[in-house]
């Protein structure tokens, strides 16, 4: 269950990635959602909603240590130093590109049954 305590940002609030926005100008329409979903994935690109969901719960220990848990503004200021969070954003951006280009999308082992 997603908590109601979430923040919605724009792509430009989070990234300064001029090259990808030149190639994909509609990225400006992608929302970045910071929310809590205990037990959920670290992040998720949701094509139908045109949003990237960042699960603060998945980063709770790290953000607690940095004093950033509920302060997404501070998280955004620290993003350049957070390799893991940047990696997660980059991974979700790859899904955006996959949808735009008609490429096959990635998945996880939980999505497959034993053959």
N, C-alpha and C positions, 0 to 999 in steps of 0.2 A: 504494500500500500504506500502510495506517495503522500508525503505530508503536505499540508497546505502552505507550509513555510518555505516558499520557493522564490527565487529571483529570476527575472527574465532580462536577458541582455541581448544586444545585437552582435552580429559577427564583428563589426568594427570596434565594439567595446573591448573585445577580447584579443583580436589579432591585428597585427600590422603586417599583413602578408600581401603586398602589392602584386606580386607575380600571379598568384592564384586568383585574385579578384579581377585581374585583367582577363584571364582566361575564362573565368566563371563569374561574371558581374552579378548574377542573381544570388550569390552568396550573401549579399547584403540583406536578403529576405530571410535568411536562416536565423532562427532564434537560438540563443544559448540559454538553457535552463539549468540553474543550480538548484537542486532539490535533494531530499533525503528519501532513500528507498532501501532500508536495511535489508541485507541479503541479496540486493539486486546487483546488476552489473556496474562496473566503474563508470561506464558511459555508454551511450547508445545514440546512433543516428536514427531519427524517425522520419522517414521519407514523407509519409502522408501529412505529418504536422509541420514539415520543413523545420526541424529543430534538432539540436544536439543536446541531449540530457547528460549533465554531469552529476553523478551521485556523490554528494558530500559525505554520505555515510561510508562509502568505500574508502574515502581519504581521511576519515575521522581521526585516526591516531596521528597521522602526519600533521593535519591541520591543528589538532589540539596542541601538539608540541610547539607549533609555530604561533599559537594563539589566534588562529584564523578561522576557526570552525564555522561560525555564523556570519562572518564578515566577508562577503564575496568581493567587496571593493578591495579589501586587503589582499584577497586571493589573487585578484586580477593584477594588482601591483607587483606581486611576487611571482607571477607566471613565468617570467623569463628565467627564474632560478629553479623552477620546479620541473625537472626533466620528465618525471613520471606524468604529470598533468599535461605537459606539452605533448608528450608522446600519445596520450589518450586523445587529445584534441586532433592530432594529426591522423590518428587511426580513424576517427569518426569522419574527418574530412575525406579520407580515402573512400569511405562508403558513399558520401555525397557525389564524388566524381564517378564512382562506379554506376550510380543511378543515372547520372547525366549522360554518360557515354554508352550506356547499355551493356556494361561489362557484368559478368557474374559477380554476385556479392559473396563476401566471406561469411563463415558461420563457425559455430563451435561444436565440440564433440557431443554436447548434450542434445544437439538437434538431430542426431543420427541414432538409429537403433542397431543392435547387433545384426550382422548379416548371416 
